[in-house]
Amino acid sequence: MPLLQISEPDIPSGKQRQDKLVVGIDLGTTNSLIATVRNKFPEVLNDIRGLPFLVPSIVRYLPTGDVEVGYKARHSQIIDPKNTVSSVKRFMGRGLKDISYASSLPYDFLDKPGMVLLKTVAGLKSPVEISSEIITVLRQHAESILGSDLIGAVITVPAYFDDSQRQATRDAARLAGLNVFRLLNEPTAAAIAYGLDNNREGTYVVYDLGGGTFDISILKVTKGTFEVLAIGGDSALGGDDFDRIILSWIIENLGLVSPLSHKDIEILMVEARKSKELLSVLPEVEISFDLGSNRQGKLLLTAKIFNDITGNLVARTLTPIRRAMRDAKLETNDVNGVILVGGATRMPSIRESVFSYFKTLPLTDIDPEKVVAMGAAIQANMLVGNNDPENDWLLLDVIPLSLGIETMGGLVEKIIPRNSTIPCAYEQDFTTFKDGQSAITIHVLQGERELVSDCRSLAKFELNCIPPMIAGAARVRVNYQVDADGLLSVSAREICSGVETSINVRPSYQLADDDIKRMLQESANSADVDMQARAIREEKIEAERTIYATESALSTSANLLSEKEYSDIIHLIEAVRLEVQSSKSHLSINAATKALARGTEDFATRRMDLSIHDLLAGKKIDQTL
């Protein structure tokens, strides 16, 4: 008997809706997540166990050229710290001078204009390349689960990411073979998830403390319109900093004065991170470790000690909050709710600080680690037209830092002030400084300070062929345009002569367009290898699913098997598990999985017979008809 297709409700027969496959990605400092919208609701994609597919943002490079990402890489941090990169998000679009704690890290940095490179056994790697490995794993998992290639994604970034950091994130996604529809500020994504799920209206503060960054955003939600009133934050403050404070406390209290190796520091850092997480639910934690050479130790870290040593970090979050509230011209009693985002907001001291300042209990309806990815998925779904027309909404975001131009004396003239709604375009007229001046240099800057030396340089270009005039006679109109991603383009035109030039502002880091094109070409050339890798991944997922189902059956129905039969099935499971861990051939994994399926056919039949027997037990024949 053929199966008949059933249409969705409210959709005419023959017009079954086929949504475009898009996702939202939370590319986090500590962990990364991917979400999509299914059946009109956002959801974080799960692994084969039914748990959220949470990927530790850690990448390890091996001498063979292979790359490990996620949990497997995290397990290698202690044994191979130089080639295992964590918290790479903090290096995106950053030079060595921007990483104040670089000397405490195990990596060998190579300082380059715009962004550092890391020396690994696989060669020099940029933060863009490293981040692309994480995005690739997320993309491949989504395509395996959803059953088709993605047409694009919305990727979230900290609200306080500047132009260089945003462009680096977009380049990482391109390198991972992913089309980026939009870069979305993380706090805004969280507000979208709350606003659409719960139909809330009013003024909301989003307090976003992730692994590496702190953001504060103030949004007004009104009838489907999300208007960002003000943003602020600290791009060098996050959960990682709390870990480092605990690490320093351990070293100081145990008197570990001799030089510690990077391996020693990594061992202690793992314990510090673990204790921080446990203190979210326990009043005290015992920290124990063994560094070898008779250097063992135990310490008791209480919640009070933890709050004392990290109090200054909690206090640092209040300064951007006060500034953002002033920018938005709001008092605390104007705020309808505070949304917590990021795993670090699970710390009781953070929640107490938020309550103390805003005098209201923070909202935690949605898991603070999932909410950003879910909001990004909603935005992606809307951008490709998957939303129902009546559920459309408008997002009005803002730029985090002022954009300006250098003027004489090394001063900065701001052209677009911070918290301007994007997309936007501003222009301003300038003139020449000297008689007969035939060219001017346009130096594009970002920041709030008055001196060029205190702001971040984004680009420099020249407007040439200006007709010679006396100083002050020429009129040069400079136009700044910021798109919906917060990325900038600049043009300059001399009004009298019509001479004009323009530039799409790109960061001056090592990975240029040609590098990306080359890497993408290399990816295309290795398509066969990539297909093989995908086939292996799909077979591993199927194998793990089969193992999980078999072990679940054994846990409830092992009494149906003889001792030998039980042992044979266990051996088949171990054979599949071994292939999953070591095999580089999807065919051998498939063969082992099929062998397990064949070996459990009789077991499955017995379980089915038992189920039918239990169902019919005590019933008359006419009751089963």
Backbone torsions as a table, in degrees:
resi	resn	phi	psi	omega
1	MET	NA	122.2	-177.1
2	PRO	-69.6	148.2	176.5
3	LEU	-85.6	135.5	-179.2
4	LEU	-98.4	140.1	178.2
5	GLN	-76.9	143.9	178.8
6	ILE	-117.0	129.4	-178.3
7	SER	-77.5	157.4	172.2
8	GLU	-63.9	150.8	174.1
9	PRO	-58.2	144.9	175.9
10	ASP	68.1	8.8	175.8
11	ILE	-115.8	123.4	-176.4
12	PRO	-57.5	147.3	178.1
13	SER	-57.8	138.6	-179.1
14	GLY	88.9	-5.4	-179.4
15	LYS	-124.6	42.8	179.5
16	GLN	-57.6	125.9	-175.6
17	ARG	-72.7	134.7	177.2
18	GLN	-120.1	99.6	-178.8
19	ASP	-69.6	148.4	176.1
20	LYS	-78.2	140.1	-175.9
21	LEU	-81.2	108.7	178.5
22	VAL	-134.6	159.3	-177.8
23	VAL	-139.2	164.6	169.4
24	GLY	-114.3	136.4	-177.5
25	ILE	-121.7	125.8	171.2
26	ASP	-98.6	98.3	-179.6
27	LEU	-86.2	92.0	-170.4
28	GLY	-91.8	164.5	177.1
29	THR	-69.7	-42.5	-177.7
30	THR	-97.4	-49.4	179.9
31	ASN	-135.2	155.2	178.1
32	SER	-125.2	147.4	-177.4
33	LEU	-135.4	158.7	176.6
34	ILE	-133.8	138.8	-177.3
35	ALA	-136.7	162.2	175.9
36	THR	-145.6	172.7	176.5
37	VAL	-108.1	121.8	176.6
38	ARG	-130.3	135.1	-177.8
39	ASN	54.3	38.3	174.6
40	LYS	74.2	4.4	-179.0
41	PHE	-122.8	139.0	177.9
42	PRO	-75.0	143.2	177.1
43	GLU	-149.7	142.1	173.6
44	VAL	-75.9	132.8	-179.5
45	LEU	-67.6	141.6	-177.6
46	ASN	-100.3	166.6	171.4
47	ASP	-91.3	-172.4	-174.3
48	ILE	-70.0	-15.2	177.9
49	ARG	-86.9	-3.7	-177.5
50	GLY	86.1	8.5	177.9
51	LEU	-98.1	155.3	179.4
52	PRO	-54.8	134.4	179.0
53	PHE	-78.1	79.9	-178.1
54	LEU	-94.9	122.7	-176.1
55	VAL	-109.2	112.7	171.9
56	PRO	-54.0	131.3	-176.0
57	SER	-79.3	66.0	-176.1
58	ILE	-133.4	135.1	-177.9
59	VAL	-130.0	131.8	176.7
60	ARG	-117.8	133.7	176.6
61	TYR	-103.5	132.7	-177.8
62	LEU	-107.7	155.6	179.8
63	PRO	-59.0	-26.3	-179.0
64	THR	-74.5	-9.7	-175.3
65	GLY	96.8	-10.5	178.2
66	ASP	-71.3	158.9	-179.3
67	VAL	-129.0	133.3	174.3
68	GLU	-108.8	138.2	-178.6
69	VAL	-132.4	140.2	173.6
70	GLY	89.6	-137.7	-174.7
71	TYR	-61.6	-39.2	-179.0
72	LYS	-62.4	-40.5	177.6
73	ALA	-68.6	-37.7	-178.8
74	ARG	-62.0	-35.8	178.9
75	HIS	-67.3	-15.9	-177.6
76	SER	-97.2	-1.9	-175.7
77	GLN	-59.0	-38.3	-176.9
78	ILE	-76.0	-38.6	-175.6
79	ILE	-84.3	-22.7	-176.9
80	ASP	-143.4	61.9	-173.2
81	PRO	-64.7	-31.0	-176.7
82	LYS	-67.8	-29.8	-176.6
83	ASN	-106.5	5.1	179.8
84	THR	-113.9	107.4	-170.5
85	VAL	-100.9	123.0	175.3
86	SER	-118.9	163.0	179.3
87	SER	52.3	38.1	-177.6
88	VAL	-64.9	-21.4	179.8
89	LYS	-57.9	-28.7	-179.1
90	ARG	-72.8	-14.3	-179.5
91	PHE	-98.5	-8.4	-176.0
92	MET	-61.2	123.6	177.8
93	GLY	64.5	24.8	-175.1
94	ARG	-123.1	138.3	173.1
95	GLY	-87.5	171.6	-177.2
96	LEU	-61.0	-33.8	-179.1
97	LYS	-67.2	-19.5	179.5
98	ASP	-83.7	-12.6	-176.9
99	ILE	-105.2	88.9	-171.3
100	SER	-64.4	-26.5	-175.6
101	TYR	-102.0	19.1	-174.5
102	ALA	-57.4	-35.2	-176.5
103	SER	-65.9	-21.8	-179.8
104	SER	-88.6	-3.8	-178.2
105	LEU	-91.8	153.5	-176.5
106	PRO	-81.0	-3.7	-171.8
107	TYR	-84.2	152.6	172.0
108	ASP	-95.8	107.3	-177.7
109	PHE	-89.6	146.9	168.8
110	LEU	-119.9	113.9	-175.8
111	ASP	-76.3	126.1	178.3
112	LYS	-129.3	155.0	179.0
113	PRO	-56.2	124.9	174.8
114	GLY	93.4	-44.6	-177.1
115	MET	-158.1	139.7	-178.8
116	VAL	-71.0	159.8	169.0
117	LEU	-116.9	155.8	178.8
118	LEU	-116.1	133.0	178.2
119	LYS	-85.3	123.1	178.3
120	THR	-129.8	172.3	178.0
121	VAL	-66.1	-16.7	178.2
122	ALA	-97.3	11.2	179.5
123	GLY	104.5	-175.9	178.9
124	LEU	-70.2	133.1	179.6
125	LYS	-128.1	134.2	175.7
126	SER	-90.4	156.8	175.1
127	PRO	-56.1	-30.0	177.3
128	VAL	-63.4	-47.0	179.9
129	GLU	-64.2	-41.8	-178.8
130	ILE	-64.4	-44.0	178.5
131	SER	-63.7	-33.6	-179.5
132	SER	-64.1	-29.4	178.1
133	GLU	-65.2	-38.4	178.8
134	ILE	-67.7	-45.1	-179.8
135	ILE	-63.9	-36.4	179.1
136	THR	-61.0	-44.1	178.8
137	VAL	-61.6	-42.6	178.5
138	LEU	-63.5	-45.1	-179.9
139	ARG	-61.5	-47.0	-178.0
140	GLN	-62.4	-39.6	179.3
141	HIS	-65.0	-43.8	-179.6
142	ALA	-61.9	-42.7	-179.4
143	GLU	-66.9	-33.7	177.1
144	SER	-67.8	-43.1	-177.4
145	ILE	-72.5	-42.5	-175.1
146	LEU	-84.9	-14.9	172.0
147	GLY	84.2	12.1	178.8
148	SER	-161.7	167.8	178.7
149	ASP	-70.4	145.7	176.1
150	LEU	-78.2	144.6	175.2
151	ILE	-92.9	-11.1	176.9
152	GLY	165.6	-178.9	-175.5
153	ALA	-153.3	158.6	165.0
154	VAL	-106.0	127.1	-179.5
155	ILE	-112.9	135.2	-177.8
156	THR	-91.8	150.0	177.0
157	VAL	-136.2	154.6	174.4
158	PRO	-57.5	143.4	-178.9
159	ALA	-59.4	-28.7	-176.3
160	TYR	-92.7	8.8	172.9
161	PHE	-64.2	133.5	177.5
162	ASP	-87.3	-175.3	-174.0
163	ASP	-59.4	-41.8	-179.2
164	SER	-63.2	-43.4	-178.6
165	GLN	-67.6	-36.7	178.4
166	ARG	-68.0	-44.0	-179.9
167	GLN	-65.3	-37.6	178.1
168	ALA	-62.3	-38.9	178.5
169	THR	-65.2	-43.9	178.5
170	ARG	-62.4	-41.1	179.6
171	ASP	-64.9	-37.1	178.4
172	ALA	-61.9	-40.6	178.8
173	ALA	-67.4	-41.6	176.9
174	ARG	-59.1	-42.0	-179.1
175	LEU	-65.7	-28.4	178.3
176	ALA	-84.9	5.1	177.5
177	GLY	77.8	29.7	-175.6
178	LEU	-120.8	130.4	176.0
179	ASN	-79.7	125.4	-177.1
180	VAL	-101.4	115.3	177.5
181	PHE	-75.0	-37.7	-173.1
182	ARG	-161.6	142.5	165.1
183	LEU	-94.2	125.3	-173.3
184	LEU	-120.3	132.2	177.4
185	ASN	-61.5	135.1	-175.3
186	GLU	-57.3	-46.5	179.7
187	PRO	-63.2	-35.9	178.6
188	THR	-64.7	-39.8	177.6
189	ALA	-60.2	-41.8	179.4
190	ALA	-62.9	-42.1	179.9
191	ALA	-64.6	-36.9	177.6
192	ILE	-61.2	-45.8	-179.6
193	ALA	-60.0	-42.7	179.2
194	TYR	-72.2	-44.0	-175.4
195	GLY	-63.6	-41.3	-176.7
196	LEU	-81.7	-32.5	-178.7
197	ASP	-73.8	-34.9	-170.1
198	ASN	-116.7	2.0	177.3
199	ASN	53.8	36.3	178.9
200	ARG	-80.6	148.8	171.9
201	GLU	-129.2	156.6	179.1
202	GLY	128.7	-164.8	-178.8
203	THR	-104.5	125.7	-175.8
204	TYR	-127.6	143.0	173.8
205	VAL	-103.8	131.5	175.6
206	VAL	-107.5	115.7	-178.9
207	TYR	-102.4	107.4	-170.8
208	ASP	-118.1	101.8	177.4
209	LEU	-113.2	101.5	179.7
210	GLY	-95.3	-162.2	-179.6
211	GLY	-70.2	-32.5	-174.5
212	GLY	-127.5	-10.8	-176.2
213	THR	-138.7	155.1	173.4
214	PHE	-122.2	129.1	178.3
215	ASP	-128.3	144.2	171.0
216	ILE	-127.9	128.9	178.7
217	SER	-131.2	140.9	177.0
218	ILE	-116.7	121.8	-175.3
219	LEU	-125.5	148.1	173.9
220	LYS	-112.0	121.3	-178.4
221	VAL	-107.8	117.1	-177.8
222	THR	-141.2	111.4	173.0
223	LYS	46.3	54.6	175.7
224	GLY	83.4	1.7	177.5
225	THR	-107.4	125.2	177.3
226	PHE	-106.4	104.7	-179.3
227	GLU	-108.9	119.7	177.5
228	VAL	-82.0	117.6	-177.7
229	LEU	-84.8	-37.4	-178.8
230	ALA	-165.2	151.0	174.9
231	ILE	-136.4	160.5	177.1
232	GLY	-163.0	-172.3	178.1
233	GLY	149.9	-167.4	-178.9
234	ASP	-145.0	110.1	-176.2
235	SER	-76.5	0.6	178.5
236	ALA	-122.7	33.0	179.5
237	LEU	-138.4	125.9	179.4
238	GLY	-167.9	-172.8	-179.0
239	GLY	-58.4	-31.5	178.0
240	ASP	-57.7	-34.3	-178.0
241	ASP	-69.4	-32.9	175.2
242	PHE	-65.9	-38.9	177.2
243	ASP	-61.0	-42.5	-177.8
244	ARG	-67.6	-33.9	176.6
245	ILE	-63.6	-43.7	178.2
246	ILE	-63.9	-41.2	178.0
247	LEU	-56.8	-47.5	179.4
248	SER	-62.2	-38.7	179.4
249	TRP	-64.4	-41.7	178.4
250	ILE	-61.6	-49.1	-177.7
251	ILE	-61.5	-42.5	-178.2
252	GLU	-67.5	-44.1	-175.0
253	ASN	-75.6	-18.5	177.2
254	LEU	-101.7	0.2	177.1
255	GLY	63.1	36.3	179.6
256	LEU	-81.4	77.4	-173.9
257	VAL	-86.8	-23.9	-179.6
258	SER	-67.2	152.6	-178.8
259	PRO	-55.2	128.1	179.0
260	LEU	-96.0	136.8	177.3
261	SER	-74.2	164.9	177.1
262	HIS	-63.0	-31.0	177.1
263	LYS	-66.1	-43.3	177.6
264	ASP	-59.4	-46.0	-178.3
265	ILE	-62.6	-39.3	-179.6
266	GLU	-66.0	-39.7	177.2
267	ILE	-60.6	-46.4	-179.6
268	LEU	-67.2	-35.6	-179.4
269	MET	-66.1	-37.8	177.1
270	VAL	-60.9	-43.6	179.0
271	GLU	-66.5	-37.6	179.5
272	ALA	-63.5	-45.5	-179.2
273	ARG	-63.5	-41.7	-179.2
274	LYS	-63.8	-42.3	-178.2
275	SER	-67.6	-37.2	178.0
276	LYS	-60.4	-44.7	-178.7
277	GLU	-66.4	-40.5	-179.4
278	LEU	-67.4	-32.2	-179.2
279	LEU	-69.8	-8.5	174.2
280	SER	-72.7	-19.1	-178.3
281	VAL	-127.4	-11.1	-177.8
282	LEU	-121.4	151.9	179.6
283	PRO	-78.0	-20.7	179.3
284	GLU	-157.1	156.1	-176.8
285	VAL	-139.0	137.0	173.9
286	GLU	-91.9	124.9	178.2
287	ILE	-100.7	122.5	178.4
288	SER	-132.3	147.2	-177.8
289	PHE	-158.5	165.9	178.4
290	ASP	-141.0	110.1	-179.6
291	LEU	-94.8	3.9	-177.1
292	GLY	80.2	173.6	179.5
293	SER	52.6	42.7	179.0
294	ASN	58.8	32.3	177.3
295	ARG	-113.4	72.3	175.1
296	GLN	-105.7	160.3	178.9
297	GLY	-165.4	158.6	175.2
298	LYS	-138.4	139.0	177.3
299	LEU	-139.5	148.8	175.5
300	LEU	-105.1	116.1	178.4
301	LEU	-104.8	114.2	179.6
302	THR	-94.4	163.3	178.2
303	ALA	-61.0	-36.0	-179.6
304	LYS	-65.7	-45.0	178.4
305	ILE	-61.5	-45.1	179.9
306	PHE	-58.1	-45.9	179.9
307	ASN	-64.0	-36.2	-179.8
308	ASP	-66.7	-45.5	-174.0
309	ILE	-79.4	-18.8	-179.7
310	THR	-109.8	5.3	-177.4
311	GLY	-56.5	-36.9	-179.1
312	ASN	-66.9	-30.5	177.9
313	LEU	-69.9	-42.0	176.8
314	VAL	-61.8	-42.2	179.9
315	ALA	-63.5	-32.6	180.0
316	ARG	-62.2	-25.7	179.9
317	THR	-72.6	-20.9	-175.9
318	LEU	-74.5	-30.1	-178.9
319	THR	-62.4	-50.9	176.3
320	PRO	-62.6	-31.6	178.5
321	ILE	-63.4	-48.8	-178.8
322	ARG	-61.1	-40.0	-179.0
323	ARG	-66.6	-43.8	-180.0
324	ALA	-64.5	-38.7	177.8
325	MET	-63.7	-39.5	176.8
326	ARG	-65.0	-43.3	179.8
327	ASP	-60.2	-38.1	-178.5
328	ALA	-84.2	-3.6	179.9
329	LYS	57.6	48.8	-177.7
330	LEU	-124.6	152.9	169.0
331	GLU	-105.2	163.1	-176.9
332	THR	-61.0	-30.6	180.0
333	ASN	-75.7	-4.2	174.8
334	ASP	-84.9	-10.2	-174.6
335	VAL	-89.2	127.4	-179.3
336	ASN	-83.8	-22.6	179.8
337	GLY	-175.1	158.4	178.1
338	VAL	-120.9	123.2	-179.3
339	ILE	-98.3	127.4	178.1
340	LEU	-94.3	133.3	-178.4
341	VAL	-133.1	141.2	176.8
342	GLY	98.8	141.5	-178.1
343	GLY	-59.0	-30.8	-177.6
344	ALA	-66.9	-18.1	180.0
345	THR	-75.7	-1.4	174.0
346	ARG	-75.0	-15.1	179.6
347	MET	-64.2	127.4	-179.7
348	PRO	-55.5	-35.5	-178.7
349	SER	-63.9	-33.3	177.8
350	ILE	-68.6	-46.9	-178.2
351	ARG	-64.5	-37.2	177.6
352	GLU	-66.6	-38.5	179.2
353	SER	-65.5	-42.2	178.9
354	VAL	-63.3	-45.6	179.8
355	PHE	-62.9	-41.8	-178.2
356	SER	-62.8	-38.0	-177.0
357	TYR	-79.2	-47.6	-173.7
358	PHE	-92.7	-9.5	-179.6
359	LYS	56.7	36.2	176.5
360	THR	-150.4	145.3	178.8
361	LEU	-69.8	130.9	-179.2
362	PRO	-67.4	153.6	179.3
363	LEU	-83.0	130.3	179.3
364	THR	-135.6	28.8	-178.3
365	ASP	-57.4	-40.5	-178.6
366	ILE	-105.5	140.0	178.9
367	ASP	-50.5	122.1	-176.8
368	PRO	-60.8	-19.0	177.7
369	GLU	-87.9	-16.7	-178.3
370	LYS	-100.0	-24.3	-166.0
371	VAL	-62.1	-35.8	-178.5
372	VAL	-67.3	-46.3	179.2
373	ALA	-62.4	-38.5	179.9
374	MET	-65.6	-42.4	177.2
375	GLY	-63.8	-39.2	177.6
376	ALA	-64.0	-37.9	178.5
377	ALA	-64.6	-40.4	177.6
378	ILE	-61.5	-43.9	179.1
379	GLN	-63.9	-43.2	179.0
380	ALA	-62.4	-41.8	-179.4
381	ASN	-61.2	-38.9	-180.0
382	MET	-72.0	-38.7	-175.9
383	LEU	-64.6	-28.3	179.6
384	VAL	-98.0	7.3	174.2
385	GLY	81.7	18.6	177.5
386	ASN	-76.0	-19.0	-178.5
387	ASN	-68.7	151.2	167.5
388	ASP	-69.8	142.5	-176.0
389	PRO	-54.0	-36.6	-177.4
390	GLU	-71.5	-12.1	-179.8
391	ASN	-102.1	9.7	178.3
392	ASP	-64.9	152.1	-179.8
393	TRP	-149.7	167.6	-174.4
394	LEU	-118.8	133.7	179.3
395	LEU	-113.0	121.6	178.2
396	LEU	-116.2	97.6	-177.8
397	ASP	-97.7	175.1	-177.6
398	VAL	-132.9	164.0	175.5
399	ILE	-86.2	146.8	-173.1
400	PRO	-81.9	-31.6	-174.1
401	LEU	-133.1	147.1	-179.6
402	SER	-63.6	148.4	176.7
403	LEU	-114.2	131.1	-175.8
404	GLY	-143.6	-169.4	-177.0
405	ILE	-138.0	147.6	178.3
406	GLU	-77.1	133.9	173.5
407	THR	-118.1	176.4	-175.4
408	MET	-56.6	143.3	179.8
409	GLY	86.3	12.1	179.5
410	GLY	70.2	27.3	179.7
411	LEU	-97.1	160.0	180.0
412	VAL	-111.5	124.4	172.7
413	GLU	-102.0	116.7	-178.1
414	LYS	-76.6	128.7	178.8
415	ILE	-101.7	-43.6	175.0
416	ILE	-117.8	113.5	-179.5
417	PRO	-72.6	153.3	177.4
418	ARG	-59.3	155.4	-178.5
419	ASN	67.9	17.7	171.5
420	SER	-75.2	138.3	-179.6
421	THR	-68.3	135.4	178.2
422	ILE	-111.8	154.7	-2.0
423	PRO	-68.9	153.5	-178.7
424	CYS	-153.4	163.5	176.9
425	ALA	-142.0	130.1	177.4
426	TYR	-130.6	149.2	175.3
427	GLU	-140.1	156.1	-178.7
428	GLN	-151.4	146.3	-178.6
429	ASP	-94.9	140.5	176.0
430	PHE	-130.6	173.1	179.8
431	THR	-141.2	177.9	-177.2
432	THR	-84.2	160.9	-176.5
433	PHE	-101.5	-30.8	-175.9
434	LYS	-118.3	154.2	172.7
435	ASP	-62.8	139.2	175.7
436	GLY	72.5	9.0	-178.4
437	GLN	-64.6	123.8	-175.0
438	SER	-109.8	3.3	178.6
439	ALA	-154.9	151.0	173.1
440	ILE	-134.1	150.7	177.5
441	THR	-99.0	125.6	176.2
442	ILE	-96.0	111.7	179.5
443	HIS	-107.8	110.3	-176.0
444	VAL	-89.2	130.3	-174.9
445	LEU	-131.0	158.6	177.6
446	GLN	-137.0	131.0	179.9
447	GLY	148.5	175.4	-175.5
448	GLU	-106.3	-5.4	-176.6
449	ARG	-80.9	166.6	-175.4
450	GLU	-91.5	-22.1	-177.6
451	LEU	-102.0	144.5	179.6
452	VAL	-57.3	-40.1	-176.5
453	SER	-63.9	-20.1	-178.3
454	ASP	-98.1	-1.1	-179.6
455	CYS	-112.7	168.7	-177.9
456	ARG	-93.0	126.4	178.2
457	SER	-79.7	126.5	179.7
458	LEU	-101.2	-38.1	-177.7
459	ALA	-168.9	158.5	172.0
460	LYS	-135.5	137.2	172.3
461	PHE	-152.1	165.5	-174.2
462	GLU	-115.4	143.1	169.4
463	LEU	-104.8	109.5	-175.6
464	ASN	-103.1	176.0	174.1
465	CYS	63.7	29.9	173.3
466	ILE	-74.3	130.3	178.2
467	PRO	-58.4	133.8	-179.8
468	PRO	-59.2	127.8	179.0
469	MET	-141.5	170.5	175.3
470	ILE	-71.2	155.4	-178.7
471	ALA	-55.8	131.8	177.6
472	GLY	90.4	-5.0	-177.9
473	ALA	-85.9	-35.1	-179.5
474	ALA	-69.7	147.5	176.7
475	ARG	-122.4	110.2	-179.0
476	VAL	-107.2	116.2	-179.9
477	ARG	-95.6	118.5	-179.5
478	VAL	-103.9	127.0	-177.8
479	ASN	-115.7	127.0	176.3
480	TYR	-110.6	129.1	176.2
481	GLN	-125.8	128.7	178.1
482	VAL	-114.2	126.3	-178.8
483	ASP	-85.4	-176.6	-175.0
484	ALA	-66.1	-17.7	177.0
485	ASP	-86.1	-6.1	-175.5
486	GLY	84.3	15.4	179.3
487	LEU	-96.1	146.4	-166.3
488	LEU	-110.4	141.4	166.9
489	SER	-128.6	145.6	-174.5
490	VAL	-130.2	138.4	173.4
491	SER	-132.0	152.4	178.5
492	ALA	-135.5	135.2	-176.9
493	ARG	-139.8	130.0	175.1
494	GLU	-85.0	118.5	-168.5
495	ILE	-63.1	-45.3	-173.6
496	CYS	-65.4	-44.0	-174.8
497	SER	-94.8	-20.3	-177.1
498	GLY	82.4	2.8	177.5
499	VAL	-62.8	134.6	-174.0
500	GLU	-144.8	149.3	172.1
501	THR	-149.3	161.7	-178.7
502	SER	-152.2	167.0	179.9
503	ILE	-153.2	138.1	166.4
504	ASN	-86.2	113.5	-172.9
505	VAL	-66.3	119.2	176.7
506	ARG	-124.4	143.4	179.5
507	PRO	-64.3	154.8	-176.2
508	SER	-91.7	31.6	-179.1
509	TYR	-82.6	173.5	-168.2
510	GLN	-63.0	-32.9	-173.3
511	LEU	-86.2	92.1	-179.4
512	ALA	-86.9	176.1	179.8
513	ASP	-55.1	-42.2	-178.8
514	ASP	-63.1	-36.6	177.9
515	ASP	-64.1	-43.3	-179.4
516	ILE	-65.8	-42.4	177.9
517	LYS	-60.4	-42.2	179.6
518	ARG	-62.0	-45.4	-178.3
519	MET	-65.6	-39.2	177.5
520	LEU	-65.8	-36.4	177.3
521	GLN	-66.0	-41.2	176.9
522	GLU	-61.1	-37.3	177.8
523	SER	-63.9	-41.9	179.1
524	ALA	-65.0	-39.3	-179.5
525	ASN	-66.5	-25.4	-178.9
526	SER	-103.6	28.2	-177.1
527	ALA	-58.1	-38.3	-179.7
528	ASP	-62.3	-42.1	179.1
529	VAL	-64.1	-41.4	-179.8
530	ASP	-64.7	-39.9	178.2
531	MET	-63.4	-39.3	177.5
532	GLN	-63.2	-42.7	179.6
533	ALA	-62.9	-39.8	179.3
534	ARG	-66.8	-41.4	179.3
535	ALA	-60.4	-42.2	178.1
536	ILE	-61.8	-44.5	-178.7
537	ARG	-61.7	-44.1	-179.1
538	GLU	-63.5	-41.4	179.0
539	GLU	-66.2	-35.9	177.8
540	LYS	-64.2	-41.5	179.2
541	ILE	-62.0	-44.7	179.5
542	GLU	-64.4	-40.2	179.6
543	ALA	-63.6	-44.8	-179.9
544	GLU	-65.2	-35.3	177.8
545	ARG	-65.0	-41.5	179.9
546	THR	-66.7	-42.0	177.7
547	ILE	-60.0	-46.3	-178.5
548	TYR	-60.1	-45.3	-179.3
549	ALA	-64.7	-41.3	-179.3
550	THR	-66.1	-45.0	-179.7
551	GLU	-65.5	-33.8	176.6
552	SER	-65.0	-41.0	178.7
553	ALA	-65.2	-41.2	179.6
554	LEU	-63.8	-35.1	-177.0
555	SER	-66.5	-23.9	-177.4
556	THR	-109.4	-21.4	-171.8
557	SER	-132.5	25.2	-178.4
558	ALA	-62.2	-22.0	-179.2
559	ASN	-67.2	-11.7	178.6
560	LEU	-82.2	-6.1	-174.3
561	LEU	-113.1	149.5	170.0
562	SER	-75.3	168.5	-180.0
563	GLU	-61.0	-39.7	179.6
564	LYS	-68.4	-43.4	-180.0
565	GLU	-61.0	-43.3	178.8
566	TYR	-60.5	-44.2	-179.5
567	SER	-63.2	-41.5	-179.6
568	ASP	-61.8	-42.0	179.8
569	ILE	-65.7	-40.5	178.1
570	ILE	-60.4	-40.8	179.1
571	HIS	-65.0	-39.2	178.0
572	LEU	-64.7	-40.1	177.6
573	ILE	-61.9	-45.6	-179.3
574	GLU	-64.4	-34.2	177.9
575	ALA	-65.1	-42.2	177.6
576	VAL	-65.1	-44.7	-179.1
577	ARG	-61.0	-38.8	178.5
578	LEU	-64.4	-42.1	179.1
579	GLU	-64.4	-40.6	179.1
580	VAL	-61.2	-39.0	-175.9
581	GLN	-79.0	-32.8	-169.5
582	SER	-119.2	-22.1	-172.2
583	SER	-76.3	144.8	174.5
584	LYS	-112.4	17.7	179.5
585	SER	-125.3	124.4	178.5
586	HIS	-67.7	-25.2	-179.5
587	LEU	-67.3	-42.3	-178.9
588	SER	-70.0	-34.7	176.2
589	ILE	-65.5	-43.2	179.0
590	ASN	-60.7	-41.5	-178.9
591	ALA	-64.2	-43.3	179.8
592	ALA	-65.5	-38.9	178.9
593	THR	-64.7	-42.7	178.7
594	LYS	-65.0	-37.3	178.2
595	ALA	-62.2	-40.1	177.0
596	LEU	-64.9	-41.4	179.6
597	ALA	-62.1	-43.2	179.1
598	ARG	-65.6	-40.4	-177.2
599	GLY	-69.1	-13.5	-178.7
600	THR	-113.2	7.4	-178.5
601	GLU	-60.8	-46.6	-179.0
602	ASP	-64.6	-38.7	177.0
603	PHE	-61.0	-43.7	179.7
604	ALA	-63.6	-38.5	179.4
605	THR	-63.9	-43.7	179.4
606	ARG	-62.6	-40.6	179.1
607	ARG	-64.7	-39.3	177.8
608	MET	-64.8	-45.7	179.2
609	ASP	-59.3	-41.7	-179.9
610	LEU	-64.3	-39.4	179.9
611	SER	-64.4	-42.9	179.6
612	ILE	-65.5	-41.1	179.2
613	HIS	-60.1	-45.7	179.9
614	ASP	-63.9	-35.4	-178.5
615	LEU	-67.8	-38.0	-175.1
616	LEU	-91.6	-11.6	-175.5
617	ALA	-55.7	128.7	175.8
618	GLY	82.6	2.2	-178.9
619	LYS	-102.7	148.2	174.6
620	LYS	-80.4	161.3	-176.7
621	ILE	-59.0	-42.3	-176.8
622	ASP	-68.9	-16.8	177.5
623	GLN	-79.4	-14.9	-178.8
624	THR	-96.6	-5.8	-177.7
625	LEU	-86.4	NA	NA
